[in-house]
Amino acid sequence: MNKNKIIFAIIWVLLLIFIFFVVLNLKKDKTPKTTSSTGVFTIWTIWDSKESFDKFIGDFKKVYPEYENQEIKVESFWVYDDYYYSLNSAIIADKAPDLFILNNNEKESGFANQVEWVSKDAVNPNDFRKNYKWVFADDLIITSWEWEQKTEFLAWIPIWYEALWIFYNRKYVKESELSSISSLNNLVAELKKTKPEVVPIWIWNGSTVQWVADIITQFFMLESWVSELKDVTWDKMKQSLASYMMYWDVEWDNAYNEKKEELDKSWKNSIDMFSKGDTFMVVGYPRLIEEIKKKWFSKNFLLASVFPQYSTGDWKTLINYNYFVINKDSKNKTLANNLLWYMASDAGAKQFLSYFKYYLPALLSLESDKLEEKISDDYNLILWNFYSSDNELSSFDKWVKSIYDKWVIPILDNVNWNEKQFDAFRTSVLCKAKKISTLEWLSESCDK
């Protein structure tokens, strides 16, 4: 074989090898990226019905049929402490879920290092500001500095939020009487005179009140314009407690104390009193409707209103929400991203909210439709009745939510709390937050 034929043969061999690799890569590119899931995909959430969430996952699979045979397992916790400690154990054991939630009222979560944040290329923070209520931009857009250059990216995208309402018995209470704190105070004073055997509004103490930690937090924000625990001084605490305590009589012969003792003994709470007609108003989040329904409260007499503010001034309204995040160690990140993108879309968020009707939509585009819908088929309550565009929505940094929510209860159960005890409470929560979130103050004793 002459030299030219040899060179020609070599060129053909190289050309065939090149064609082989091109075809192989084309086949790889045609393989759906969404089939990269490994094993069971797990989601951990809290306060949301597992059955309803499973239905939502079914809707997701209709939009992404490539996941039709993928097992997606949902676990829903009902107590925040249970969720907190279980997630902590799961991370240590390398069994953390692919998706889990963080709460907005704990800014420096101990789980933050386990989260894969959203790339700025995936979600433009400026678009996020346009599409969602401003409070979410304040909470979830994270700023980092690299080589003296500012970069913004998202923790992740929320679906819903909730604010405190007053559920009331329309037989004895009118909506106009709940238009402000002063009008509520006047109503309570009048009801104490005309119905001395009934507690007008069931708040004040800690042990028998649903979401008492958030109710007193709302008073902190009303009285002191604060948005985190470190700014709640003893003077501000006293001011808030004074406003909070005025809804009952401190003497031990009043209806409130008699009924509280009964509730403590029987392990019941304010909703039991409300359903029996022993109180005319209770404060809680819209999802309280599920408990009210279980207690068989009259369908004809139940109404609700936004938690009142003072008559003048721009006041802050506490909000609560959870947002889903991706476990940075997940082996199913493509599926995780697809699921979160579905949650962030108008169609996906609307479908999610159809199963949890008592949540307010985070997306601005869904407000006009969702606010007209009933929160329960059993009661004539729609979200629009309890929505106020005038109030500034705000999160409140509790430092460590599970500790704050638990430890604030004895404060409200003890009318004799003093400055020294309050400072000990606040200092202890801060100390524990430093240990858990930033691994600081490890040798410090938090309970001196």
ChimeraX attribute file (.defattr): number of C-alpha atoms within 10 A of each C-alpha:
attribute: neighborCount
match mode: 1-to-1
recipient: residues
	/A:1	5
	/A:2	6
	/A:3	7
	/A:4	9
	/A:5	10
	/A:6	10
	/A:7	10
	/A:8	10
	/A:9	11
	/A:10	12
	/A:11	12
	/A:12	11
	/A:13	11
	/A:14	11
	/A:15	11
	/A:16	12
	/A:17	11
	/A:18	12
	/A:19	12
	/A:20	11
	/A:21	11
	/A:22	12
	/A:23	11
	/A:24	11
	/A:25	11
	/A:26	10
	/A:27	10
	/A:28	11
	/A:29	10
	/A:30	8
	/A:31	10
	/A:32	9
	/A:33	12
	/A:34	16
	/A:35	13
	/A:36	13
	/A:37	18
	/A:38	13
	/A:39	11
	/A:40	13
	/A:41	20
	/A:42	19
	/A:43	21
	/A:44	19
	/A:45	23
	/A:46	19
	/A:47	12
	/A:48	15
	/A:49	16
	/A:50	17
	/A:51	13
	/A:52	14
	/A:53	20
	/A:54	15
	/A:55	14
	/A:56	19
	/A:57	16
	/A:58	16
	/A:59	16
	/A:60	20
	/A:61	16
	/A:62	11
	/A:63	12
	/A:64	15
	/A:65	12
	/A:66	13
	/A:67	17
	/A:68	13
	/A:69	8
	/A:70	16
	/A:71	13
	/A:72	16
	/A:73	15
	/A:74	19
	/A:75	18
	/A:76	16
	/A:77	17
	/A:78	12
	/A:79	11
	/A:80	16
	/A:81	15
	/A:82	12
	/A:83	20
	/A:84	16
	/A:85	11
	/A:86	14
	/A:87	19
	/A:88	14
	/A:89	13
	/A:90	12
	/A:91	15
	/A:92	10
	/A:93	9
	/A:94	10
	/A:95	14
	/A:96	22
	/A:97	23
	/A:98	22
	/A:99	24
	/A:100	23
	/A:101	23
	/A:102	22
	/A:103	16
	/A:104	24
	/A:105	24
	/A:106	19
	/A:107	20
	/A:108	18
	/A:109	19
	/A:110	20
	/A:111	17
	/A:112	15
	/A:113	13
	/A:114	16
	/A:115	20
	/A:116	17
	/A:117	17
	/A:118	20
	/A:119	14
	/A:120	13
	/A:121	8
	/A:122	9
	/A:123	15
	/A:124	14
	/A:125	20
	/A:126	13
	/A:127	9
	/A:128	19
	/A:129	15
	/A:130	12
	/A:131	14
	/A:132	18
	/A:133	15
	/A:134	16
	/A:135	15
	/A:136	23
	/A:137	18
	/A:138	12
	/A:139	15
	/A:140	19
	/A:141	20
	/A:142	16
	/A:143	10
	/A:144	11
	/A:145	9
	/A:146	7
	/A:147	5
	/A:148	7
	/A:149	7
	/A:150	9
	/A:151	13
	/A:152	16
	/A:153	21
	/A:154	22
	/A:155	20
	/A:156	23
	/A:157	24
	/A:158	23
	/A:159	24
	/A:160	19
	/A:161	18
	/A:162	20
	/A:163	22
	/A:164	22
	/A:165	20
	/A:166	22
	/A:167	24
	/A:168	24
	/A:169	22
	/A:170	15
	/A:171	11
	/A:172	13
	/A:173	19
	/A:174	15
	/A:175	14
	/A:176	10
	/A:177	16
	/A:178	22
	/A:179	17
	/A:180	17
	/A:181	17
	/A:182	15
	/A:183	17
	/A:184	21
	/A:185	15
	/A:186	13
	/A:187	18
	/A:188	21
	/A:189	15
	/A:190	13
	/A:191	18
	/A:192	17
	/A:193	10
	/A:194	9
	/A:195	13
	/A:196	13
	/A:197	15
	/A:198	20
	/A:199	25
	/A:200	28
	/A:201	24
	/A:202	25
	/A:203	24
	/A:204	21
	/A:205	22
	/A:206	21
	/A:207	20
	/A:208	23
	/A:209	21
	/A:210	19
	/A:211	19
	/A:212	22
	/A:213	19
	/A:214	23
	/A:215	22
	/A:216	23
	/A:217	25
	/A:218	26
	/A:219	24
	/A:220	28
	/A:221	22
	/A:222	21
	/A:223	20
	/A:224	19
	/A:225	16
	/A:226	21
	/A:227	20
	/A:228	18
	/A:229	18
	/A:230	14
	/A:231	13
	/A:232	21
	/A:233	16
	/A:234	16
	/A:235	11
	/A:236	18
	/A:237	19
	/A:238	18
	/A:239	15
	/A:240	21
	/A:241	19
	/A:242	12
	/A:243	17
	/A:244	18
	/A:245	15
	/A:246	13
	/A:247	20
	/A:248	21
	/A:249	13
	/A:250	12
	/A:251	9
	/A:252	9
	/A:253	9
	/A:254	15
	/A:255	18
	/A:256	26
	/A:257	17
	/A:258	11
	/A:259	17
	/A:260	20
	/A:261	12
	/A:262	12
	/A:263	17
	/A:264	12
	/A:265	8
	/A:266	9
	/A:267	10
	/A:268	15
	/A:269	18
	/A:270	23
	/A:271	26
	/A:272	18
	/A:273	22
	/A:274	23
	/A:275	19
	/A:276	14
	/A:277	15
	/A:278	21
	/A:279	22
	/A:280	25
	/A:281	26
	/A:282	22
	/A:283	26
	/A:284	21
	/A:285	23
	/A:286	23
	/A:287	17
	/A:288	17
	/A:289	20
	/A:290	13
	/A:291	13
	/A:292	17
	/A:293	16
	/A:294	10
	/A:295	15
	/A:296	11
	/A:297	20
	/A:298	14
	/A:299	11
	/A:300	11
	/A:301	14
	/A:302	19
	/A:303	22
	/A:304	24
	/A:305	23
	/A:306	22
	/A:307	25
	/A:308	21
	/A:309	23
	/A:310	14
	/A:311	12
	/A:312	7
	/A:313	8
	/A:314	13
	/A:315	20
	/A:316	23
	/A:317	24
	/A:318	25
	/A:319	20
	/A:320	18
	/A:321	20
	/A:322	20
	/A:323	18
	/A:324	22
	/A:325	25
	/A:326	24
	/A:327	24
	/A:328	16
	/A:329	16
	/A:330	23
	/A:331	15
	/A:332	22
	/A:333	21
	/A:334	15
	/A:335	22
	/A:336	23
	/A:337	16
	/A:338	14
	/A:339	17
	/A:340	21
	/A:341	14
	/A:342	19
	/A:343	21
	/A:344	18
	/A:345	13
	/A:346	16
	/A:347	11
	/A:348	20
	/A:349	22
	/A:350	21
	/A:351	17
	/A:352	24
	/A:353	18
	/A:354	16
	/A:355	16
	/A:356	18
	/A:357	21
	/A:358	26
	/A:359	23
	/A:360	24
	/A:361	26
	/A:362	23
	/A:363	22
	/A:364	13
	/A:365	13
	/A:366	16
	/A:367	14
	/A:368	11
	/A:369	11
	/A:370	21
	/A:371	20
	/A:372	13
	/A:373	17
	/A:374	17
	/A:375	24
	/A:376	17
	/A:377	9
	/A:378	12
	/A:379	17
	/A:380	15
	/A:381	21
	/A:382	19
	/A:383	21
	/A:384	19
	/A:385	14
	/A:386	19
	/A:387	17
	/A:388	13
	/A:389	6
	/A:390	10
	/A:391	15
	/A:392	14
	/A:393	18
	/A:394	24
	/A:395	23
	/A:396	23
	/A:397	18
	/A:398	25
	/A:399	26
	/A:400	22
	/A:401	23
	/A:402	17
	/A:403	15
	/A:404	21
	/A:405	17
	/A:406	15
	/A:407	16
	/A:408	19
	/A:409	19
	/A:410	13
	/A:411	18
	/A:412	21
	/A:413	14
	/A:414	11
	/A:415	12
	/A:416	8
	/A:417	13
	/A:418	12
	/A:419	13
	/A:420	9
	/A:421	13
	/A:422	18
	/A:423	14
	/A:424	14
	/A:425	18
	/A:426	20
	/A:427	17
	/A:428	18
	/A:429	23
	/A:430	19
	/A:431	20
	/A:432	22
	/A:433	24
	/A:434	18
	/A:435	17
	/A:436	18
	/A:437	17
	/A:438	14
	/A:439	11
	/A:440	13
	/A:441	14
	/A:442	13
	/A:443	7
	/A:444	11
	/A:445	10
	/A:446	17
	/A:447	11
	/A:448	7
